[in-house]
């Protein structure tokens, strides 16, 4: 099942970029998976949209999938969660 926000982004992102002459795109995705975290499928969907940076926040560890791609160069983890710091899902 496709997330509504990602579906809308897919439908509109190219027009928005063109109309507003945007050449660098940042998307916050920390809550894209059912309100907490991000899944591998969500991440792949966002990457397919030619997004430059995907940011995360306090819900970075909300889904276990994150461990598969946490070190991807387009994924920006919160500054207070540097590389090597892992939180357990509560």
PDB file with SEQRES, HELIX, SHEET and CRYST1 records, atoms N, CA, C and O in Angstrom:
SEQRES   1 A   90  UNK UNK UNK UNK UNK UNK UNK UNK UNK UNK UNK UNK UNK          
SEQRES   2 A   90  UNK UNK UNK UNK UNK UNK UNK UNK UNK UNK UNK UNK UNK          
SEQRES   3 A   90  UNK UNK UNK UNK UNK UNK UNK UNK UNK UNK UNK UNK UNK          
SEQRES   4 A   90  UNK UNK UNK UNK UNK UNK UNK UNK UNK UNK UNK UNK UNK          
SEQRES   5 A   90  UNK UNK UNK UNK UNK UNK UNK UNK UNK UNK UNK UNK UNK          
SEQRES   6 A   90  UNK UNK UNK UNK UNK UNK UNK UNK UNK UNK UNK UNK UNK          
SEQRES   7 A   90  UNK UNK UNK UNK UNK UNK UNK UNK UNK UNK UNK UNK              
HELIX    1 AA1 UNK A    4  UNK A   19  1                                  16    
HELIX    2 AA2 UNK A   40  UNK A   47  1                                   8    
HELIX    3 AA3 UNK A   66  UNK A   69  1                                   4    
SHEET    1 AA1 3 UNK A  26  UNK A  28  0                                        
SHEET    2 AA1 3 UNK A  53  UNK A  55  1                                        
SHEET    3 AA1 3 UNK A  75  UNK A  76  1                                        
CRYST1    1.000    1.000    1.000  90.00  90.00  90.00 P 1           1          
ATOM      1  N   UNK A   1       0.837  -1.183   0.000  1.00  0.00           N  
ATOM      2  CA  UNK A   1       0.000   0.000   0.000  1.00  0.00           C  
ATOM      3  C   UNK A   1       0.888   1.254   0.000  1.00  0.00           C  
ATOM      4  O   UNK A   1       1.833   1.367   0.780  1.00  0.00           O  
ATOM      5  N   UNK A   2       0.563   2.165  -0.874  1.00  0.00           N  
ATOM      6  CA  UNK A   2       1.355   3.394  -0.978  1.00  0.00           C  
ATOM      7  C   UNK A   2       0.871   4.430   0.033  1.00  0.00           C  
ATOM      8  O   UNK A   2      -0.331   4.618   0.217  1.00  0.00           O  
ATOM      9  N   UNK A   3       1.793   5.081   0.668  1.00  0.00           N  
ATOM     10  CA  UNK A   3       1.497   6.125   1.646  1.00  0.00           C  
ATOM     11  C   UNK A   3       0.925   7.337   0.919  1.00  0.00           C  
ATOM     12  O   UNK A   3       1.438   7.735  -0.127  1.00  0.00           O  
ATOM     13  N   UNK A   4      -0.142   7.928   1.474  1.00  0.00           N  
ATOM     14  CA  UNK A   4      -0.808   9.067   0.836  1.00  0.00           C  
ATOM     15  C   UNK A   4       0.158  10.211   0.547  1.00  0.00           C  
ATOM     16  O   UNK A   4       0.147  10.770  -0.550  1.00  0.00           O  
ATOM     17  N   UNK A   5       0.993  10.564   1.521  1.00  0.00           N  
ATOM     18  CA  UNK A   5       1.925  11.679   1.337  1.00  0.00           C  
ATOM     19  C   UNK A   5       2.897  11.432   0.197  1.00  0.00           C  
ATOM     20  O   UNK A   5       3.189  12.338  -0.585  1.00  0.00           O  
ATOM     21  N   UNK A   6       3.394  10.215   0.103  1.00  0.00           N  
ATOM     22  CA  UNK A   6       4.321   9.880  -0.983  1.00  0.00           C  
ATOM     23  C   UNK A   6       3.597   9.869  -2.316  1.00  0.00           C  
ATOM     24  O   UNK A   6       4.143  10.299  -3.331  1.00  0.00           O  
ATOM     25  N   UNK A   7       2.371   9.378  -2.311  1.00  0.00           N  
ATOM     26  CA  UNK A   7       1.560   9.374  -3.542  1.00  0.00           C  
ATOM     27  C   UNK A   7       1.343  10.804  -4.045  1.00  0.00           C  
ATOM     28  O   UNK A   7       1.478  11.071  -5.239  1.00  0.00           O  
ATOM     29  N   UNK A   8       1.009  11.712  -3.139  1.00  0.00           N  
ATOM     30  CA  UNK A   8       0.820  13.125  -3.508  1.00  0.00           C  
ATOM     31  C   UNK A   8       2.127  13.749  -3.988  1.00  0.00           C  
ATOM     32  O   UNK A   8       2.145  14.503  -4.961  1.00  0.00           O  
ATOM     33  N   UNK A   9       3.205  13.431  -3.308  1.00  0.00           N  
ATOM     34  CA  UNK A   9       4.509  13.952  -3.706  1.00  0.00           C  
ATOM     35  C   UNK A   9       4.860  13.493  -5.111  1.00  0.00           C  
ATOM     36  O   UNK A   9       5.334  14.286  -5.924  1.00  0.00           O  
ATOM     37  N   UNK A  10       4.630  12.216  -5.401  1.00  0.00           N  
ATOM     38  CA  UNK A  10       4.892  11.680  -6.744  1.00  0.00           C  
ATOM     39  C   UNK A  10       4.086  12.440  -7.797  1.00  0.00           C  
ATOM     40  O   UNK A  10       4.585  12.741  -8.882  1.00  0.00           O  
ATOM     41  N   UNK A  11       2.840  12.743  -7.460  1.00  0.00           N  
ATOM     42  CA  UNK A  11       1.951  13.411  -8.412  1.00  0.00           C  
ATOM     43  C   UNK A  11       2.333  14.864  -8.658  1.00  0.00           C  
ATOM     44  O   UNK A  11       2.075  15.396  -9.737  1.00  0.00           O  
ATOM     45  N   UNK A  12       2.949  15.516  -7.664  1.00  0.00           N  
ATOM     46  CA  UNK A  12       3.143  16.951  -7.773  1.00  0.00           C  
ATOM     47  C   UNK A  12       4.585  17.444  -7.831  1.00  0.00           C  
ATOM     48  O   UNK A  12       4.818  18.584  -8.234  1.00  0.00           O  
ATOM     49  N   UNK A  13       5.542  16.640  -7.449  1.00  0.00           N  
ATOM     50  CA  UNK A  13       6.899  17.144  -7.258  1.00  0.00           C  
ATOM     51  C   UNK A  13       7.523  17.736  -8.528  1.00  0.00           C  
ATOM     52  O   UNK A  13       8.169  18.782  -8.464  1.00  0.00           O  
ATOM     53  N   UNK A  14       7.343  17.100  -9.646  1.00  0.00           N  
ATOM     54  CA  UNK A  14       7.970  17.616 -10.871  1.00  0.00           C  
ATOM     55  C   UNK A  14       7.389  18.964 -11.273  1.00  0.00           C  
ATOM     56  O   UNK A  14       8.130  19.853 -11.693  1.00  0.00           O  
ATOM     57  N   UNK A  15       6.076  19.129 -11.153  1.00  0.00           N  
ATOM     58  CA  UNK A  15       5.458  20.419 -11.468  1.00  0.00           C  
ATOM     59  C   UNK A  15       5.912  21.506 -10.500  1.00  0.00           C  
ATOM     60  O   UNK A  15       6.185  22.633 -10.912  1.00  0.00           O  
ATOM     61  N   UNK A  16       5.992  21.172  -9.227  1.00  0.00           N  
ATOM     62  CA  UNK A  16       6.446  22.141  -8.225  1.00  0.00           C  
ATOM     63  C   UNK A  16       7.879  22.568  -8.522  1.00  0.00           C  
ATOM     64  O   UNK A  16       8.195  23.758  -8.508  1.00  0.00           O  
ATOM     65  N   UNK A  17       8.742  21.590  -8.791  1.00  0.00           N  
ATOM     66  CA  UNK A  17      10.143  21.912  -9.097  1.00  0.00           C  
ATOM     67  C   UNK A  17      10.252  22.826 -10.311  1.00  0.00           C  
ATOM     68  O   UNK A  17      11.021  23.787 -10.316  1.00  0.00           O  
ATOM     69  N   UNK A  18       9.468  22.510 -11.340  1.00  0.00           N  
ATOM     70  CA  UNK A  18       9.518  23.295 -12.575  1.00  0.00           C  
ATOM     71  C   UNK A  18       8.968  24.709 -12.353  1.00  0.00           C  
ATOM     72  O   UNK A  18       9.613  25.693 -12.713  1.00  0.00           O  
ATOM     73  N   UNK A  19       7.790  24.801 -11.767  1.00  0.00           N  
ATOM     74  CA  UNK A  19       7.142  26.099 -11.569  1.00  0.00           C  
ATOM     75  C   UNK A  19       7.965  27.026 -10.679  1.00  0.00           C  
ATOM     76  O   UNK A  19       8.053  28.225 -10.943  1.00  0.00           O  
ATOM     77  N   UNK A  20       8.562  26.478  -9.634  1.00  0.00           N  
ATOM     78  CA  UNK A  20       9.306  27.301  -8.670  1.00  0.00           C  
ATOM     79  C   UNK A  20      10.813  27.279  -8.906  1.00  0.00           C  
ATOM     80  O   UNK A  20      11.582  27.808  -8.103  1.00  0.00           O  
ATOM     81  N   UNK A  21      11.228  26.663 -10.014  1.00  0.00           N  
ATOM     82  CA  UNK A  21      12.638  26.576 -10.399  1.00  0.00           C  
ATOM     83  C   UNK A  21      13.508  26.028  -9.259  1.00  0.00           C  
ATOM     84  O   UNK A  21      14.548  26.593  -8.921  1.00  0.00           O  
ATOM     85  N   UNK A  22      13.056  24.925  -8.687  1.00  0.00           N  
ATOM     86  CA  UNK A  22      13.763  24.274  -7.582  1.00  0.00           C  
ATOM     87  C   UNK A  22      14.771  23.291  -8.160  1.00  0.00           C  
ATOM     88  O   UNK A  22      14.427  22.459  -9.000  1.00  0.00           O  
ATOM     89  N   UNK A  23      16.004  23.390  -7.709  1.00  0.00           N  
ATOM     90  CA  UNK A  23      17.021  22.467  -8.215  1.00  0.00           C  
ATOM     91  C   UNK A  23      17.654  21.617  -7.118  1.00  0.00           C  
ATOM     92  O   UNK A  23      18.556  20.827  -7.397  1.00  0.00           O  
ATOM     93  N   UNK A  24      17.199  21.763  -5.878  1.00  0.00           N  
ATOM     94  CA  UNK A  24      17.687  20.933  -4.774  1.00  0.00           C  
ATOM     95  C   UNK A  24      16.499  20.656  -3.865  1.00  0.00           C  
ATOM     96  O   UNK A  24      15.850  21.585  -3.384  1.00  0.00           O  
ATOM     97  N   UNK A  25      16.215  19.381  -3.631  1.00  0.00           N  
ATOM     98  CA  UNK A  25      15.014  19.000  -2.903  1.00  0.00           C  
ATOM     99  C   UNK A  25      15.350  18.260  -1.615  1.00  0.00           C  
ATOM    100  O   UNK A  25      16.108  17.289  -1.620  1.00  0.00           O  
ATOM    101  N   UNK A  26      14.778  18.732  -0.514  1.00  0.00           N  
ATOM    102  CA  UNK A  26      14.926  18.103   0.796  1.00  0.00           C  
ATOM    103  C   UNK A  26      13.546  17.656   1.253  1.00  0.00           C  
ATOM    104  O   UNK A  26      12.590  18.430   1.210  1.00  0.00           O  
ATOM    105  N   UNK A  27      13.445  16.408   1.690  1.00  0.00           N  
ATOM    106  CA  UNK A  27      12.175  15.869   2.172  1.00  0.00           C  
ATOM    107  C   UNK A  27      12.368  15.329   3.580  1.00  0.00           C  
ATOM    108  O   UNK A  27      13.296  14.560   3.826  1.00  0.00           O  
ATOM    109  N   UNK A  28      11.500  15.724   4.508  1.00  0.00           N  
ATOM    110  CA  UNK A  28      11.527  15.149   5.849  1.00  0.00           C  
ATOM    111  C   UNK A  28      10.638  13.910   5.831  1.00  0.00           C  
ATOM    112  O   UNK A  28       9.465  13.980   5.466  1.00  0.00           O  
ATOM    113  N   UNK A  29      11.212  12.777   6.228  1.00  0.00           N  
ATOM    114  CA  UNK A  29      10.490  11.516   6.119  1.00  0.00           C  
ATOM    115  C   UNK A  29      10.406  10.747   7.432  1.00  0.00           C  
ATOM    116  O   UNK A  29      10.123   9.549   7.422  1.00  0.00           O  
ATOM    117  N   UNK A  30      10.645  11.402   8.551  1.00  0.00           N  
ATOM    118  CA  UNK A  30      10.721  10.675   9.815  1.00  0.00           C  
ATOM    119  C   UNK A  30       9.402  10.025  10.231  1.00  0.00           C  
ATOM    120  O   UNK A  30       9.407   9.101  11.044  1.00  0.00           O  
ATOM    121  N   UNK A  31       8.296  10.480   9.699  1.00  0.00           N  
ATOM    122  CA  UNK A  31       6.997   9.927  10.093  1.00  0.00           C  
ATOM    123  C   UNK A  31       6.211   9.363   8.914  1.00  0.00           C  
ATOM    124  O   UNK A  31       4.990   9.229   8.993  1.00  0.00           O  
ATOM    125  N   UNK A  32       6.886   9.037   7.841  1.00  0.00           N  
ATOM    126  CA  UNK A  32       6.198   8.615   6.624  1.00  0.00           C  
ATOM    127  C   UNK A  32       5.576   7.219   6.744  1.00  0.00           C  
ATOM    128  O   UNK A  32       4.645   6.899   6.005  1.00  0.00           O  
ATOM    129  N   UNK A  33       6.070   6.394   7.653  1.00  0.00           N  
ATOM    130  CA  UNK A  33       5.560   5.032   7.815  1.00  0.00           C  
ATOM    131  C   UNK A  33       4.568   4.967   8.975  1.00  0.00           C  
ATOM    132  O   UNK A  33       4.957   4.773  10.126  1.00  0.00           O  
ATOM    133  N   UNK A  34       3.310   5.129   8.663  1.00  0.00           N  
ATOM    134  CA  UNK A  34       2.250   5.040   9.660  1.00  0.00           C  
ATOM    135  C   UNK A  34       2.475   5.976  10.846  1.00  0.00           C  
ATOM    136  O   UNK A  34       2.145   5.634  11.982  1.00  0.00           O  
ATOM    137  N   UNK A  35       3.028   7.136  10.586  1.00  0.00           N  
ATOM    138  CA  UNK A  35       3.196   8.140  11.624  1.00  0.00           C  
ATOM    139  C   UNK A  35       4.466   8.032  12.451  1.00  0.00           C  
ATOM    140  O   UNK A  35       4.690   8.843  13.349  1.00  0.00           O  
ATOM    141  N   UNK A  36       5.306   7.031  12.157  1.00  0.00           N  
ATOM    142  CA  UNK A  36       6.554   6.909  12.913  1.00  0.00           C  
ATOM    143  C   UNK A  36       7.575   6.129  12.102  1.00  0.00           C  
ATOM    144  O   UNK A  36       7.355   4.966  11.761  1.00  0.00           O  
ATOM    145  N   UNK A  37       8.690   6.775  11.796  1.00  0.00           N  
ATOM    146  CA  UNK A  37       9.771   6.091  11.097  1.00  0.00           C  
ATOM    147  C   UNK A  37       9.577   6.042   9.588  1.00  0.00           C  
ATOM    148  O   UNK A  37       8.742   6.745   9.019  1.00  0.00           O  
ATOM    149  N   UNK A  38      10.380   5.186   8.961  1.00  0.00           N  
ATOM    150  CA  UNK A  38      10.382   5.024   7.504  1.00  0.00           C  
ATOM    151  C   UNK A  38      10.712   3.569   7.190  1.00  0.00           C  
ATOM    152  O   UNK A  38      11.511   2.946   7.888  1.00  0.00           O  
ATOM    153  N   UNK A  39      10.104   3.036   6.152  1.00  0.00           N  
ATOM    154  CA  UNK A  39      10.385   1.663   5.728  1.00  0.00           C  
ATOM    155  C   UNK A  39      11.272   1.672   4.489  1.00  0.00           C  
ATOM    156  O   UNK A  39      11.483   2.713   3.867  1.00  0.00           O  
ATOM    157  N   UNK A  40      11.780   0.511   4.146  1.00  0.00           N  
ATOM    158  CA  UNK A  40      12.595   0.376   2.938  1.00  0.00           C  
ATOM    159  C   UNK A  40      11.797   0.790   1.707  1.00  0.00           C  
ATOM    160  O   UNK A  40      12.324   1.480   0.834  1.00  0.00           O  
ATOM    161  N   UNK A  41      10.537   0.379   1.625  1.00  0.00           N  
ATOM    162  CA  UNK A  41       9.696   0.750   0.477  1.00  0.00           C  
ATOM    163  C   UNK A  41       9.488   2.259   0.398  1.00  0.00           C  
ATOM    164  O   UNK A  41       9.570   2.842  -0.683  1.00  0.00           O  
ATOM    165  N   UNK A  42       9.220   2.894   1.542  1.00  0.00           N  
ATOM    166  CA  UNK A  42       9.072   4.353   1.565  1.00  0.00           C  
ATOM    167  C   UNK A  42      10.336   5.023   1.065  1.00  0.00           C  
ATOM    168  O   UNK A  42      10.286   5.937   0.241  1.00  0.00           O  
ATOM    169  N   UNK A  43      11.466   4.563   1.571  1.00  0.00           N  
ATOM    170  CA  UNK A  43      12.758   5.134   1.205  1.00  0.00           C  
ATOM    171  C   UNK A  43      13.013   4.982  -0.294  1.00  0.00           C  
ATOM    172  O   UNK A  43      13.448   5.927  -0.952  1.00  0.00           O  
ATOM    173  N   UNK A  44      12.743   3.799  -0.828  1.00  0.00           N  
ATOM    174  CA  UNK A  44      12.929   3.565  -2.262  1.00  0.00           C  
ATOM    175  C   UNK A  44      12.007   4.452  -3.097  1.00  0.00           C  
ATOM    176  O   UNK A  44      12.413   4.976  -4.135  1.00  0.00           O  
ATOM    177  N   UNK A  45      10.776   4.617  -2.645  1.00  0.00           N  
ATOM    178  CA  UNK A  45       9.839   5.501  -3.350  1.00  0.00           C  
ATOM    179  C   UNK A  45      10.378   6.932  -3.400  1.00  0.00           C  
ATOM    180  O   UNK A  45      10.317   7.585  -4.442  1.00  0.00           O  
ATOM    181  N   UNK A  46      10.898   7.410  -2.291  1.00  0.00           N  
ATOM    182  CA  UNK A  46      11.435   8.766  -2.248  1.00  0.00           C  
ATOM    183  C   UNK A  46      12.678   8.902  -3.124  1.00  0.00           C  
ATOM    184  O   UNK A  46      12.835   9.901  -3.825  1.00  0.00           O  
ATOM    185  N   UNK A  47      13.549   7.916  -3.088  1.00  0.00           N  
ATOM    186  CA  UNK A  47      14.744   7.961  -3.941  1.00  0.00           C  
ATOM    187  C   UNK A  47      14.375   7.999  -5.421  1.00  0.00           C  
ATOM    188  O   UNK A  47      15.063   8.637  -6.217  1.00  0.00           O  
ATOM    189  N   UNK A  48      13.298   7.323  -5.788  1.00  0.00           N  
ATOM    190  CA  UNK A  48      12.880   7.295  -7.190  1.00  0.00           C  
ATOM    191  C   UNK A  48      12.420   8.663  -7.691  1.00  0.00           C  
ATOM    192  O   UNK A  48      12.284   8.863  -8.898  1.00  0.00           O  
ATOM    193  N   UNK A  49      12.180   9.599  -6.783  1.00  0.00           N  
ATOM    194  CA  UNK A  49      11.710  10.939  -7.144  1.00  0.00           C  
ATOM    195  C   UNK A  49      12.855  11.929  -7.326  1.00  0.00           C  
ATOM    196  O   UNK A  49      12.622  13.131  -7.456  1.00  0.00           O  
ATOM    197  N   UNK A  50      14.073  11.439  -7.337  1.00  0.00           N  
ATOM    198  CA  UNK A  50      15.254  12.280  -7.530  1.00  0.00           C  
ATOM    199  C   UNK A  50      15.359  13.367  -6.460  1.00  0.00           C  
ATOM    200  O   UNK A  50      15.658  14.525  -6.750  1.00  0.00           O  
ATOM    201  N   UNK A  51      15.108  12.966  -5.234  1.00  0.00           N  
ATOM    202  CA  UNK A  51      15.227  13.857  -4.083  1.00  0.00           C  
ATOM    203  C   UNK A  51      16.690  13.881  -3.672  1.00  0.00           C  
ATOM    204  O   UNK A  51      17.356  12.846  -3.679  1.00  0.00           O  
ATOM    205  N   UNK A  52      17.191  15.055  -3.316  1.00  0.00           N  
ATOM    206  CA  UNK A  52      18.607  15.192  -2.975  1.00  0.00           C  
ATOM    207  C   UNK A  52      18.935  14.747  -1.554  1.00  0.00           C  
ATOM    208  O   UNK A  52      19.961  14.106  -1.327  1.00  0.00           O  
ATOM    209  N   UNK A  53      18.076  15.082  -0.599  1.00  0.00           N  
ATOM    210  CA  UNK A  53      18.318  14.738   0.798  1.00  0.00           C  
ATOM    211  C   UNK A  53      17.005  14.325   1.451  1.00  0.00           C  
ATOM    212  O   UNK A  53      15.965  14.953   1.251  1.00  0.00           O  
ATOM    213  N   UNK A  54      17.079  13.252   2.238  1.00  0.00           N  
ATOM    214  CA  UNK A  54      15.936  12.793   3.017  1.00  0.00           C  
ATOM    215  C   UNK A  54      16.337  12.936   4.480  1.00  0.00           C  
ATOM    216  O   UNK A  54      17.302  12.318   4.930  1.00  0.00           O  
ATOM    217  N   UNK A  55      15.592  13.755   5.221  1.00  0.00           N  
ATOM    218  CA  UNK A  55      15.934  13.991   6.621  1.00  0.00           C  
ATOM    219  C   UNK A  55      15.092  13.112   7.538  1.00  0.00           C  
ATOM    220  O   UNK A  55      13.989  12.685   7.196  1.00  0.00           O  
ATOM    221  N   UNK A  56      15.650  12.864   8.701  1.00  0.00           N  
ATOM    222  CA  UNK A  56      14.961  12.098   9.734  1.00  0.00           C  
ATOM    223  C   UNK A  56      14.968  12.923  11.012  1.00  0.00           C  
ATOM    224  O   UNK A  56      15.581  13.990  11.063  1.00  0.00           O  
ATOM    225  N   UNK A  57      14.296  12.440  12.032  1.00  0.00           N  
ATOM    226  CA  UNK A  57      14.219  13.162  13.299  1.00  0.00           C  
ATOM    227  C   UNK A  57      14.131  12.193  14.455  1.00  0.00           C  
ATOM    228  O   UNK A  57      14.731  11.118  14.424  1.00  0.00           O  
ATOM    229  N   UNK A  58      13.377  12.576  15.484  1.00  0.00           N  
ATOM    230  CA  UNK A  58      13.329  11.757  16.686  1.00  0.00           C  
ATOM    231  C   UNK A  58      12.658  10.398  16.481  1.00  0.00           C  
ATOM    232  O   UNK A  58      12.744   9.537  17.357  1.00  0.00           O  
ATOM    233  N   UNK A  59      12.004  10.193  15.365  1.00  0.00           N  
ATOM    234  CA  UNK A  59      11.396   8.896  15.074  1.00  0.00           C  
ATOM    235  C   UNK A  59      12.225   8.072  14.081  1.00  0.00           C  
ATOM    236  O   UNK A  59      11.709   7.153  13.445  1.00  0.00           O  
ATOM    237  N   UNK A  60      13.496   8.406  13.958  1.00  0.00           N  
ATOM    238  CA  UNK A  60      14.384   7.698  13.029  1.00  0.00           C  
ATOM    239  C   UNK A  60      14.320   6.195  13.208  1.00  0.00           C  
ATOM    240  O   UNK A  60      14.293   5.456  12.223  1.00  0.00           O  
ATOM    241  N   UNK A  61      14.296   5.735  14.435  1.00  0.00           N  
ATOM    242  CA  UNK A  61      14.375   4.292  14.721  1.00  0.00           C  
ATOM    243  C   UNK A  61      12.995   3.659  14.857  1.00  0.00           C  
ATOM    244  O   UNK A  61      12.884   2.556  15.392  1.00  0.00           O  
ATOM    245  N   UNK A  62      11.937   4.326  14.385  1.00  0.00           N  
ATOM    246  CA  UNK A  62      10.566   3.834  14.537  1.00  0.00           C  
ATOM    247  C   UNK A  62      10.262   2.533  13.815  1.00  0.00           C  
ATOM    248  O   UNK A  62       9.354   1.807  14.219  1.00  0.00           O  
ATOM    249  N   UNK A  63      10.992   2.223  12.769  1.00  0.00           N  
ATOM    250  CA  UNK A  63      10.804   0.967  12.022  1.00  0.00           C  
ATOM    251  C   UNK A  63      12.154   0.278  11.882  1.00  0.00           C  
ATOM    252  O   UNK A  63      13.173   0.924  11.639  1.00  0.00           O  
ATOM    253  N   UNK A  64      12.148  -1.013  12.033  1.00  0.00           N  
ATOM    254  CA  UNK A  64      13.399  -1.778  11.969  1.00  0.00           C  
ATOM    255  C   UNK A  64      14.067  -1.709  10.594  1.00  0.00           C  
ATOM    256  O   UNK A  64      15.276  -1.916  10.493  1.00  0.00           O  
ATOM    257  N   UNK A  65      13.313  -1.427   9.546  1.00  0.00           N  
ATOM    258  CA  UNK A  65      13.878  -1.320   8.191  1.00  0.00           C  
ATOM    259  C   UNK A  65      15.032  -0.320   8.120  1.00  0.00           C  
ATOM    260  O   UNK A  65      15.932  -0.468   7.293  1.00  0.00           O  
ATOM    261  N   UNK A  66      15.009   0.690   8.978  1.00  0.00           N  
ATOM    262  CA  UNK A  66      16.001   1.765   8.920  1.00  0.00           C  
ATOM    263  C   UNK A  66      17.428   1.226   8.963  1.00  0.00           C  
ATOM    264  O   UNK A  66      18.335   1.829   8.388  1.00  0.00           O  
ATOM    265  N   UNK A  67      17.633   0.102   9.636  1.00  0.00           N  
ATOM    266  CA  UNK A  67      18.982  -0.460   9.754  1.00  0.00           C  
ATOM    267  C   UNK A  67      19.532  -0.935   8.411  1.00  0.00           C  
ATOM    268  O   UNK A  67      20.742  -1.111   8.268  1.00  0.00           O  
ATOM    269  N   UNK A  68      18.661  -1.144   7.431  1.00  0.00           N  
ATOM    270  CA  UNK A  68      19.088  -1.580   6.096  1.00  0.00           C  
ATOM    271  C   UNK A  68      19.698  -0.432   5.290  1.00  0.00           C  
ATOM    272  O   UNK A  68      20.495  -0.671   4.383  1.00  0.00           O  
ATOM    273  N   UNK A  69      19.330   0.812   5.613  1.00  0.00           N  
ATOM    274  CA  UNK A  69      19.764   1.934   4.773  1.00  0.00           C  
ATOM    275  C   UNK A  69      20.181   3.170   5.559  1.00  0.00           C  
ATOM    276  O   UNK A  69      20.309   4.246   4.974  1.00  0.00           O  
ATOM    277  N   UNK A  70      20.395   3.052   6.854  1.00  0.00           N  
ATOM    278  CA  UNK A  70      20.704   4.209   7.690  1.00  0.00           C  
ATOM    279  C   UNK A  70      21.965   4.944   7.236  1.00  0.00           C  
ATOM    280  O   UNK A  70      22.086   6.147   7.469  1.00  0.00           O  
ATOM    281  N   UNK A  71      22.895   4.255   6.603  1.00  0.00           N  
ATOM    282  CA  UNK A  71      24.134   4.899   6.168  1.00  0.00           C  
ATOM    283  C   UNK A  71      24.103   5.352   4.709  1.00  0.00           C  
ATOM    284  O   UNK A  71      25.144   5.695   4.149  1.00  0.00           O  
ATOM    285  N   UNK A  72      22.934   5.357   4.096  1.00  0.00           N  
ATOM    286  CA  UNK A  72      22.810   5.828   2.712  1.00  0.00           C  
ATOM    287  C   UNK A  72      23.219   7.306   2.652  1.00  0.00           C  
ATOM    288  O   UNK A  72      22.829   8.084   3.523  1.00  0.00           O  
ATOM    289  N   UNK A  73      23.986   7.696   1.652  1.00  0.00           N  
ATOM    290  CA  UNK A  73      24.476   9.082   1.587  1.00  0.00           C  
ATOM    291  C   UNK A  73      23.386  10.144   1.443  1.00  0.00           C  
ATOM    292  O   UNK A  73      23.644  11.312   1.734  1.00  0.00           O  
ATOM    293  N   UNK A  74      22.195   9.785   1.011  1.00  0.00           N  
ATOM    294  CA  UNK A  74      21.126  10.779   0.883  1.00  0.00           C  
ATOM    295  C   UNK A  74      20.269  10.895   2.141  1.00  0.00           C  
ATOM    296  O   UNK A  74      19.376  11.740   2.214  1.00  0.00           O  
ATOM    297  N   UNK A  75      20.538  10.052   3.122  1.00  0.00           N  
ATOM    298  CA  UNK A  75      19.755  10.068   4.358  1.00  0.00           C  
ATOM    299  C   UNK A  75      20.499  10.848   5.431  1.00  0.00           C  
ATOM    300  O   UNK A  75      21.629  10.514   5.787  1.00  0.00           O  
ATOM    301  N   UNK A  76      19.854  11.887   5.939  1.00  0.00           N  
ATOM    302  CA  UNK A  76      20.456  12.741   6.957  1.00  0.00           C  
ATOM    303  C   UNK A  76      19.824  12.415   8.303  1.00  0.00           C  
ATOM    304  O   UNK A  76      18.643  12.675   8.533  1.00  0.00           O  
ATOM    305  N   UNK A  77      20.636  11.838   9.187  1.00  0.00           N  
ATOM    306  CA  UNK A  77      20.135  11.509  10.523  1.00  0.00           C  
ATOM    307  C   UNK A  77      20.231  12.747  11.410  1.00  0.00           C  
ATOM    308  O   UNK A  77      20.986  13.668  11.098  1.00  0.00           O  
ATOM    309  N   UNK A  78      19.482  12.781  12.506  1.00  0.00           N  
ATOM    310  CA  UNK A  78      19.543  13.931  13.402  1.00  0.00           C  
ATOM    311  C   UNK A  78      20.953  14.141  13.952  1.00  0.00           C  
ATOM    312  O   UNK A  78      21.687  13.175  14.158  1.00  0.00           O  
ATOM    313  N   UNK A  79      21.328  15.373  14.187  1.00  0.00           N  
ATOM    314  CA  UNK A  79      22.666  15.700  14.682  1.00  0.00           C  
ATOM    315  C   UNK A  79      22.944  15.075  16.037  1.00  0.00           C  
ATOM    316  O   UNK A  79      24.094  14.766  16.350  1.00  0.00           O  
ATOM    317  N   UNK A  80      21.915  14.885  16.843  1.00  0.00           N  
ATOM    318  CA  UNK A  80      22.127  14.284  18.155  1.00  0.00           C  
ATOM    319  C   UNK A  80      22.133  12.752  18.098  1.00  0.00           C  
ATOM    320  O   UNK A  80      22.207  12.095  19.136  1.00  0.00           O  
ATOM    321  N   UNK A  81      22.055  12.185  16.899  1.00  0.00           N  
ATOM    322  CA  UNK A  81      22.149  10.740  16.708  1.00  0.00           C  
ATOM    323  C   UNK A  81      23.246  10.455  15.698  1.00  0.00           C  
ATOM    324  O   UNK A  81      22.953  10.015  14.586  1.00  0.00           O  
ATOM    325  N   UNK A  82      24.507  10.694  16.054  1.00  0.00           N  
ATOM    326  CA  UNK A  82      25.608  10.509  15.114  1.00  0.00           C  
ATOM    327  C   UNK A  82      25.823   9.045  14.763  1.00  0.00           C  
ATOM    328  O   UNK A  82      25.288   8.153  15.421  1.00  0.00           O  
ATOM    329  N   UNK A  83      26.601   8.809  13.734  1.00  0.00           N  
ATOM    330  CA  UNK A  83      26.911   7.463  13.279  1.00  0.00           C  
ATOM    331  C   UNK A  83      27.386   6.619  14.459  1.00  0.00           C  
ATOM    332  O   UNK A  83      28.195   7.065  15.273  1.00  0.00           O  
ATOM    333  N   UNK A  84      26.877   5.409  14.535  1.00  0.00           N  
ATOM    334  CA  UNK A  84      27.249   4.504  15.605  1.00  0.00           C  
ATOM    335  C   UNK A  84      26.278   4.508  16.774  1.00  0.00           C  
ATOM    336  O   UNK A  84      26.287   3.583  17.586  1.00  0.00           O  
ATOM    337  N   UNK A  85      25.435   5.542  16.872  1.00  0.00           N  
ATOM    338  CA  UNK A  85      24.453   5.603  17.951  1.00  0.00           C  
ATOM    339  C   UNK A  85      23.169   4.943  17.470  1.00  0.00           C  
ATOM    340  O   UNK A  85      22.604   5.323  16.444  1.00  0.00           O  
ATOM    341  N   UNK A  86      22.726   3.963  18.218  1.00  0.00           N  
ATOM    342  CA  UNK A  86      21.496   3.241  17.858  1.00  0.00           C  
ATOM    343  C   UNK A  86      20.574   3.259  19.050  1.00  0.00           C  
ATOM    344  O   UNK A  86      21.003   3.073  20.189  1.00  0.00           O  
ATOM    345  N   UNK A  87      19.305   3.485  18.782  1.00  0.00           N  
ATOM    346  CA  UNK A  87      18.290   3.425  19.832  1.00  0.00           C  
ATOM    347  C   UNK A  87      17.452   2.195  19.593  1.00  0.00           C  
ATOM    348  O   UNK A  87      17.209   1.809  18.450  1.00  0.00           O  
ATOM    349  N   UNK A  88      17.017   1.590  20.649  1.00  0.00           N  
ATOM    350  CA  UNK A  88      16.100   0.459  20.547  1.00  0.00           C  
ATOM    351  C   UNK A  88      14.692   0.998  20.330  1.00  0.00           C  
ATOM    352  O   UNK A  88      14.329   2.059  20.837  1.00  0.00           O  
ATOM    353  N   UNK A  89      13.919   0.252  19.575  1.00  0.00           N  
ATOM    354  CA  UNK A  89      12.526   0.618  19.373  1.00  0.00           C  
ATOM    355  C   UNK A  89      11.748   0.327  20.648  1.00  0.00           C  
ATOM    356  O   UNK A  89      11.859  -0.758  21.218  1.00  0.00           O  
ATOM    357  N   UNK A  90      10.975   1.284  21.084  1.00  0.00           N  
ATOM    358  CA  UNK A  90      10.218   1.119  22.333  1.00  0.00           C  
ATOM    359  C   UNK A  90       8.835   0.618  22.013  1.00  0.00           C  
ATOM    360  O   UNK A  90       8.029   0.410  22.920  1.00  0.00           O  
TER     361      UNK A  90                                                      
END                                                                             
